[in-house]
Amino acid sequence: MIPIEHYLIVSALLFCIGLVTVIIKKNAIVVLMGIELILNAANINLVAFSQFDASRIQGQVFSLFVIVIAAAEAAVAMAIVLKVYHFFKTADVSEVSDLRK
């Protein structure tokens, strides 16, 4: 059986990579990918702690809710990015200065 520390290390690495991606990158699609990495890191933690106490499955059930929310977030965010690209002709977050013209 794999110790829980290995899951936590992988989760921490994914979280750090996602956080750095969200902070550093300016492309909206790459920022969304960073947010997805952060959510997947949380899912790994939920499932790892759920497996640590085998009698409870709340972590796995909550992980399914996070996956559903992440899918809905990705769909809405991509629709917003496409509209912003259509209006401003760029996907760079720093170039979009105001929402009304």
PLY file of the C-alpha trace (Angstrom):
ply
format ascii 1.0
element vertex 101
property float x
property float y
property float z
element edge 100
property int vertex1
property int vertex2
end_header
0.00 0.00 0.00
1.30 3.43 -0.93
1.74 5.72 2.09
-0.41 8.84 2.29
2.70 11.05 2.21
3.27 10.20 -1.45
-0.22 11.36 -2.37
0.25 14.56 -0.39
3.58 15.29 -2.08
2.08 14.83 -5.55
-0.87 16.98 -4.56
1.39 19.72 -3.20
3.45 19.71 -6.39
0.33 19.96 -8.57
-1.01 22.78 -6.39
2.26 24.71 -6.60
2.49 24.27 -10.38
-1.11 25.44 -10.76
-0.60 28.42 -8.47
2.55 29.52 -10.28
0.74 29.15 -13.60
-2.18 31.30 -12.43
0.13 33.99 -11.04
2.70 34.19 -13.85
0.90 33.48 -17.12
-1.17 36.09 -18.92
-3.02 33.92 -21.43
-6.57 33.27 -20.21
-6.64 29.64 -21.37
-3.38 28.85 -19.57
-4.73 30.50 -16.41
-7.80 28.24 -16.65
-5.51 25.22 -16.96
-3.71 26.35 -13.79
-7.03 26.55 -11.95
-7.83 23.02 -13.10
-4.48 21.82 -11.72
-5.33 23.39 -8.35
-8.72 21.67 -8.29
-7.13 18.32 -9.22
-4.64 18.73 -6.38
-7.57 19.20 -4.00
-9.22 16.07 -5.43
-6.07 14.03 -4.80
-6.09 15.20 -1.18
-9.76 14.34 -0.75
-9.37 10.84 -2.15
-6.12 10.20 -0.26
-7.63 11.10 3.09
-10.75 9.12 2.22
-8.58 6.04 1.57
-6.71 6.64 4.82
-9.95 6.04 6.72
-11.49 3.24 4.61
-14.84 3.26 6.42
-15.75 6.72 5.07
-16.30 7.72 1.47
-17.18 11.40 1.97
-13.89 12.48 0.39
-14.61 10.52 -2.76
-18.16 11.83 -3.00
-17.00 15.40 -2.43
-14.33 14.84 -5.08
-17.07 13.97 -7.59
-18.81 17.26 -6.77
-15.54 19.13 -7.33
-15.13 17.44 -10.73
-18.67 18.46 -11.75
-18.10 22.05 -10.60
-14.76 22.15 -12.45
-16.43 21.00 -15.67
-19.12 23.66 -15.35
-16.48 26.28 -14.53
-14.44 25.32 -17.58
-17.47 25.56 -19.88
-18.55 28.98 -18.58
-14.99 30.31 -18.52
-14.32 29.19 -22.09
-17.50 30.90 -23.24
-16.36 34.11 -21.55
-12.86 33.81 -23.06
-14.34 33.32 -26.54
-16.54 36.42 -26.15
-13.61 38.47 -24.86
-11.47 37.26 -27.77
-14.22 38.12 -30.22
-14.48 41.65 -28.80
-10.81 42.51 -28.03
-9.07 40.16 -30.53
-6.73 38.90 -27.79
-6.70 36.22 -25.09
-4.14 38.10 -23.00
-5.61 38.91 -19.60
-3.57 42.09 -19.15
-4.74 43.51 -22.50
-8.41 43.45 -21.51
-8.61 46.71 -19.64
-12.33 47.41 -19.39
-15.50 45.51 -20.04
-17.47 48.35 -21.64
-16.66 50.52 -24.62
0 1
1 2
2 3
3 4
4 5
5 6
6 7
7 8
8 9
9 10
10 11
11 12
12 13
13 14
14 15
15 16
16 17
17 18
18 19
19 20
20 21
21 22
22 23
23 24
24 25
25 26
26 27
27 28
28 29
29 30
30 31
31 32
32 33
33 34
34 35
35 36
36 37
37 38
38 39
39 40
40 41
41 42
42 43
43 44
44 45
45 46
46 47
47 48
48 49
49 50
50 51
51 52
52 53
53 54
54 55
55 56
56 57
57 58
58 59
59 60
60 61
61 62
62 63
63 64
64 65
65 66
66 67
67 68
68 69
69 70
70 71
71 72
72 73
73 74
74 75
75 76
76 77
77 78
78 79
79 80
80 81
81 82
82 83
83 84
84 85
85 86
86 87
87 88
88 89
89 90
90 91
91 92
92 93
93 94
94 95
95 96
96 97
97 98
98 99
99 100
